[in-house]
């Protein structure tokens, strides 16, 4: 009997030991699982923080880049003789391929009108004239940045008529045979050169400045033909191209630009007009900051490069030589 009791006690103790061992293993597995879960959560949180930090840095860098880009943006005002419009537009596009931060705004008109605008206070960084007279005036009045003036191009005055017009005019000396003529005003360089031609042909008396001759006086000198006074050379070109006038005097570069619509009757040499020079210079702009001044100086230098000169020659300008 005692042996049975002892055996039963031993069995009970063994079962109890086994049960305690299973419970211990179960608790350990739970602890391990909990520990693993905490580690994973910690790693995920850390990754999220790193990702958010990276995104913030990227946004900061992008914002910084945009601010920097905006900070380098600038605009320059370039006054150009109307005859330069086509060539200068192409040169601007060429320049902006490597200088996209510089906006170049052109003001194209007769050199006389542009001169007046500068004197009236219009903002201008670069002045590109079709004659030396206007540049001389600006220089004498202190508008030019010292050392930036340069004679860049030459041109030639030509007499044109609408394509196949059948005009009786054969040259400058027979302009009186036309019924009508498109002529730029005396303050416009090509208009002044035309008046100089008439002086050298003996049709007008010699004076210090041929620009003083009015359109009416020119008409009388040409036998009373009808004259359409135009504000710049582009308007003269357009008037003849459209057939509004039988003849007109323009630059060779302008005539070439509409060669399919006009015929060139005659070319004026230097003996009739004198040397036709296009000077360019940087002006003192009190409203310009350092970035704007730097951009203007750089674009001015670009106009004197072989790359830009090739464009001018494409538009039938001649490169100035001493």
C-alpha positions as CSV (number, residue, x, y, z in Angstrom):
1,X,0.0,0.0,0.0
2,X,2.8,2.4,0.9
3,X,4.6,1.6,-2.3
4,X,1.4,2.5,-4.3
5,X,1.2,5.8,-2.5
6,X,4.8,6.7,-3.2
7,X,4.5,5.7,-6.8
8,X,1.3,7.9,-7.2
9,X,3.1,10.9,-5.6
10,X,6.0,10.5,-8.0
11,X,3.7,10.4,-11.0
12,X,1.9,13.5,-9.8
13,X,5.2,15.4,-9.3
14,X,6.4,14.3,-12.8
15,X,3.2,15.6,-14.4
16,X,3.5,18.8,-12.5
17,X,7.0,19.3,-13.7
18,X,6.1,18.7,-17.3
19,X,3.2,21.2,-17.1
20,X,5.4,23.9,-15.7
21,X,8.0,23.3,-18.5
22,X,5.4,23.7,-21.2
23,X,4.1,26.9,-19.6
24,X,7.6,28.3,-19.4
25,X,8.3,27.6,-23.1
26,X,5.0,29.2,-24.0
27,X,5.9,32.4,-22.1
28,X,9.3,32.5,-23.6
29,X,7.8,32.2,-27.1
30,X,5.4,35.0,-26.3
31,X,8.2,37.2,-25.0
32,X,10.3,36.5,-28.1
33,X,7.4,37.4,-30.4
34,X,6.7,40.5,-28.4
35,X,10.4,41.5,-28.6
36,X,10.5,40.9,-32.3
37,X,7.3,43.0,-32.8
38,X,8.9,45.9,-30.9
39,X,12.1,45.6,-32.9
40,X,10.2,45.7,-36.2
41,X,8.1,48.6,-35.1
42,X,11.2,50.4,-34.1
43,X,12.9,49.7,-37.4
44,X,9.7,50.9,-39.3
45,X,9.5,54.1,-37.3
46,X,13.1,54.7,-37.9
47,X,12.7,54.1,-41.6
48,X,9.8,56.4,-41.8
49,X,11.7,59.2,-40.0
50,X,14.7,58.7,-42.4
51,X,12.3,58.8,-45.4
52,X,10.6,61.9,-44.1
53,X,14.0,63.5,-43.4
54,X,15.1,62.7,-47.0
55,X,11.9,64.1,-48.4
56,X,12.3,67.3,-46.4
57,X,15.9,67.6,-47.6
58,X,14.9,67.1,-51.2
59,X,12.1,69.7,-50.9
60,X,14.6,72.1,-49.3
61,X,17.1,71.5,-52.1
62,X,14.4,72.0,-54.8
63,X,13.1,75.1,-53.2
64,X,16.7,76.4,-52.9
65,X,17.3,75.7,-56.6
66,X,14.2,77.5,-57.6
67,X,15.0,80.5,-55.5
68,X,18.5,80.5,-56.9
69,X,17.1,80.3,-60.4
70,X,14.7,83.2,-59.8
71,X,17.4,85.2,-58.2
72,X,19.5,85.1,-61.4
73,X,16.7,86.1,-63.8
74,X,17.1,89.5,-65.3
75,X,15.8,91.6,-68.2
76,X,17.6,94.0,-70.4
77,X,16.1,96.7,-72.6
78,X,17.8,97.0,-76.0
79,X,16.9,99.8,-78.4
80,X,17.6,98.9,-82.0
81,X,17.2,100.6,-85.4
82,X,14.2,99.1,-87.2
83,X,16.4,97.7,-90.0
84,X,18.1,95.4,-87.4
85,X,14.9,93.7,-86.3
86,X,15.2,90.4,-88.2
87,X,18.9,89.8,-87.5
88,X,18.6,90.8,-83.8
89,X,15.6,88.5,-83.2
90,X,17.7,85.5,-84.5
91,X,20.7,86.6,-82.4
92,X,18.5,86.9,-79.3
93,X,17.3,83.3,-79.7
94,X,20.9,82.1,-80.2
95,X,22.1,84.0,-77.1
96,X,19.3,82.6,-75.0
97,X,20.3,79.0,-75.8
98,X,23.2,79.5,-73.3
99,X,21.8,82.4,-71.3
100,X,18.1,81.4,-70.6
101,X,18.0,83.6,-67.5
102,X,18.4,86.8,-69.5
103,X,15.2,88.2,-71.0
104,X,16.0,90.5,-73.9
105,X,13.3,93.1,-74.8
106,X,13.7,95.0,-78.0
107,X,12.4,98.4,-78.8
108,X,12.7,98.7,-82.6
109,X,12.1,102.1,-84.3
110,X,13.9,104.8,-86.2
111,X,17.1,105.8,-84.5
112,X,15.8,109.4,-84.1
113,X,12.7,108.2,-82.3
114,X,14.8,106.0,-80.0
115,X,17.1,108.9,-79.2
116,X,14.2,111.0,-78.2
117,X,12.8,108.2,-76.0
118,X,16.2,107.9,-74.2
119,X,16.3,111.6,-73.6
120,X,12.7,111.5,-72.2
121,X,13.8,108.9,-69.6
122,X,12.9,105.6,-71.2
123,X,14.9,102.7,-69.6
124,X,17.5,101.5,-72.0
125,X,20.6,99.3,-71.5
126,X,21.9,99.0,-75.0
127,X,21.5,101.4,-77.9
128,X,22.1,100.2,-81.5
129,X,21.7,102.9,-84.1
130,X,21.6,103.0,-87.9
131,X,23.7,106.2,-87.9
132,X,26.4,107.9,-85.9
133,X,24.5,111.1,-85.4
134,X,22.2,109.7,-82.7
135,X,25.0,108.0,-80.9
136,X,27.1,111.2,-81.0
137,X,24.3,113.0,-79.3
138,X,24.0,110.4,-76.6
139,X,27.7,110.4,-76.0
140,X,27.9,114.2,-75.8
141,X,25.1,114.2,-73.2
142,X,26.7,111.6,-71.0
143,X,24.4,108.7,-71.6
144,X,27.1,106.2,-72.8
145,X,29.0,103.9,-70.5
146,X,32.6,104.9,-71.3
147,X,34.6,102.6,-73.5
148,X,31.6,100.5,-74.7
149,X,30.9,102.3,-78.0
150,X,31.8,100.3,-81.1
151,X,31.1,100.7,-84.9
152,X,29.7,97.3,-85.7
153,X,28.1,97.3,-89.1
154,X,27.8,99.0,-92.5
155,X,24.8,99.2,-94.8
156,X,23.9,100.7,-98.2
157,X,20.9,102.7,-99.4
158,X,19.0,101.2,-102.4
159,X,16.0,102.4,-104.5
160,X,13.3,99.8,-104.7
161,X,10.0,99.3,-106.6
162,X,7.2,96.6,-106.3
163,X,8.2,93.4,-108.2
164,X,7.4,93.8,-111.9
165,X,6.0,97.3,-111.5
166,X,7.2,98.5,-114.9
167,X,8.3,101.9,-113.4
168,X,10.1,104.4,-115.7
169,X,12.5,105.1,-112.8
170,X,16.0,103.8,-113.6
171,X,18.1,105.4,-110.8
172,X,18.2,108.0,-108.1
173,X,18.6,110.7,-110.8
174,X,15.2,109.8,-112.4
175,X,13.1,109.5,-109.2
176,X,11.0,112.4,-110.5
177,X,9.5,110.0,-113.1
178,X,7.6,108.1,-110.4
179,X,4.0,108.9,-109.5
180,X,4.6,108.3,-105.7
181,X,7.4,107.6,-103.3
182,X,7.7,106.2,-99.8
183,X,10.3,108.3,-97.9
184,X,11.4,108.2,-94.3
185,X,11.3,111.5,-92.3
186,X,14.5,113.5,-91.9
187,X,15.1,112.3,-88.4
188,X,15.2,108.7,-89.6
189,X,18.7,107.8,-90.8
190,X,17.6,106.3,-94.2
191,X,15.5,109.5,-94.8
192,X,18.5,111.7,-94.0
193,X,20.7,109.6,-96.3
194,X,18.1,110.0,-99.1
195,X,18.2,113.8,-98.7
196,X,22.0,113.6,-98.8
197,X,21.7,111.8,-102.1
198,X,19.6,114.6,-103.5
199,X,22.1,117.2,-102.4
200,X,24.9,115.3,-104.0
201,X,22.9,115.0,-107.2
202,X,22.4,118.8,-107.2
203,X,18.6,118.6,-106.6
204,X,18.9,120.2,-103.1
205,X,21.3,122.8,-101.9
206,X,24.1,121.8,-99.6
207,X,23.5,122.3,-95.8
208,X,25.2,121.3,-92.6
209,X,22.5,118.7,-91.8
210,X,20.3,117.4,-94.6
211,X,17.8,116.1,-92.1
212,X,16.4,119.7,-92.0
213,X,14.8,119.3,-95.4
214,X,11.0,118.7,-95.1
215,X,9.1,116.1,-97.1
216,X,7.4,119.0,-99.0
217,X,10.8,120.4,-100.0
218,X,11.9,117.0,-101.2
219,X,8.7,116.6,-103.3
220,X,9.4,120.0,-104.9
221,X,12.9,119.0,-105.7
222,X,11.6,115.9,-107.4
223,X,9.1,117.8,-109.6
224,X,6.1,117.6,-107.2
225,X,5.7,113.8,-107.0
226,X,3.5,112.5,-104.2
227,X,5.5,111.5,-101.1
228,X,4.3,109.2,-98.4
229,X,6.3,110.1,-95.3
230,X,7.1,107.1,-93.1
231,X,8.2,106.8,-89.5
232,X,11.0,104.3,-90.1
233,X,12.6,102.2,-92.8
234,X,10.4,99.2,-92.1
235,X,7.3,101.2,-92.9
236,X,8.9,102.4,-96.2
237,X,9.7,98.8,-97.1
238,X,6.2,97.7,-96.3
239,X,4.7,100.5,-98.4
240,X,6.6,99.5,-101.5
241,X,6.2,95.8,-100.9
242,X,2.4,96.2,-100.8
243,X,2.4,98.4,-103.9
244,X,1.1,101.5,-102.0
245,X,4.0,103.5,-103.5
246,X,5.9,103.2,-106.8
247,X,9.4,103.7,-105.4
248,X,11.1,104.0,-102.0
249,X,14.5,104.3,-100.5
250,X,15.6,101.6,-97.9
251,X,18.7,99.8,-96.8
252,X,20.0,96.9,-98.8
253,X,19.4,94.6,-95.9
254,X,15.7,95.6,-95.8
255,X,15.3,95.1,-99.6
256,X,16.8,91.7,-99.4
257,X,14.4,90.7,-96.7
258,X,11.5,91.2,-99.1
259,X,13.4,90.2,-102.3
260,X,10.5,88.1,-103.6
261,X,8.2,91.2,-103.5
262,X,10.4,94.1,-104.7
263,X,13.0,94.9,-107.4
264,X,16.1,96.9,-106.6
265,X,16.5,99.7,-109.2
266,X,19.7,101.2,-108.0
267,X,22.4,101.1,-105.3
268,X,23.8,104.2,-103.7
269,X,27.6,104.2,-103.2
270,X,29.5,106.1,-100.5
271,X,30.0,109.1,-102.9
272,X,26.2,109.7,-102.7
273,X,25.5,108.9,-99.0
274,X,28.8,108.9,-97.1
275,X,29.7,106.0,-94.9
276,X,26.6,104.3,-93.4
277,X,27.7,103.1,-90.0
278,X,25.8,101.2,-87.3
279,X,27.3,102.0,-83.9
280,X,26.3,100.2,-80.6
281,X,27.0,101.0,-77.0
282,X,25.9,100.4,-73.5
283,X,24.0,103.2,-71.7
284,X,24.1,104.3,-68.1
285,X,20.8,103.0,-66.7
286,X,20.2,104.3,-63.2
287,X,17.5,101.7,-62.6
288,X,19.8,98.7,-63.4
289,X,21.3,96.5,-60.6
290,X,24.6,94.7,-60.9
291,X,23.1,91.6,-62.4
292,X,21.3,93.6,-65.1
293,X,24.5,95.6,-65.9
294,X,26.5,92.4,-66.2
295,X,23.9,90.9,-68.5
296,X,23.9,94.0,-70.7
297,X,27.7,94.0,-71.0
298,X,27.7,90.3,-71.8
299,X,25.1,90.6,-74.6
300,X,26.9,93.6,-76.0
301,X,30.1,91.6,-76.2
302,X,28.1,88.7,-77.9
303,X,27.1,91.1,-80.7
304,X,30.8,91.4,-81.7
305,X,31.4,87.6,-81.8
306,X,31.9,85.7,-85.1
307,X,28.7,83.8,-84.3
308,X,26.6,87.0,-84.2
309,X,28.4,88.5,-87.2
310,X,27.5,85.5,-89.3
311,X,23.9,86.3,-88.6
312,X,24.3,89.9,-89.6
313,X,25.9,88.9,-92.8
314,X,23.1,86.5,-93.4
315,X,20.7,89.5,-93.3
316,X,23.0,91.3,-95.8
317,X,24.7,93.7,-93.4
318,X,28.4,94.4,-93.9
319,X,30.7,94.0,-91.0
320,X,32.4,97.4,-90.3
321,X,36.1,97.7,-91.0
322,X,38.2,100.8,-90.4
